[in-house]
């Protein structure tokens, strides 16, 4: 991000950077952001899956406990 800001300032102040370099750098930053977002979403999916399995087992244990307590003698 700092590199793109530097290029933009150089282009505005009459530096030698071409506009295409600024666009290419911006696309690179966007693509890197996509990789970060995809990694985050994969991590979230794993965490939610573990939570779902844990809650499923917890609810099964509660149901079993309730069934044992509701047995009429």
N, C-alpha and C positions, 0 to 999 in steps of 0.2 A: 504494500500500500504506500509506504514511504517512497519507494522507487517511482511509482506512478505519479505521486504528487510532485516529486522532483522533476520528472519529465514534463509535466504540465507547466510548472513554473518556468522551466527552461524554454519551452515553446512560446509561452506568453512574453517572456522577457527577451526574445530574439535569439535563443540558443540554436544549436545545430540539430536538435532532435526532430525527427520527422513525425508527422501526425500518425503514420502507420505504426510506429513503435509504441506510441501511447495506446492505440487501440489493441495491439497485440498483447501488451502488458496487462491491460484491463481484462481481456479475454482469459489470460492466464490466471489472474486472480479469481475470476468467476469460476473457472474450472477447478481450481484448488478448493474453493468454497464448497463446490458440489461434492468433492471427495470427503471433505470434513463432515458435511451434512449426512452423506450416505453412511459413513462410519458411525456417526451418532445414532442414526435411526436403527442400524443393525444392533448396536449396543442396547438401545431401548427395547427392541423386540425381544432380545434375550432376557432382559430383566423382567419384562412383563410376562414372558412365558414361565419363568421360574416362579413369579408371584402367583400366576394362575394355577400352576400345579400345586404349590404350597397351600393355597386357599381351598383347592378342591379336596386335598387330603384332610385339611382342617374341618371342612364342612362334613365330610364323610365320618370323621371321628365324632363330631357333635351329634350327628344323626344316629350313629350307633349307640352313643351314650344315652340319648333320649329314648331310643327304642328299648334299651335295657331297663330304664327307669319306668317306662309305661307298661311293662308286663304286669298283668293282673294275676295275683296269686289265688 
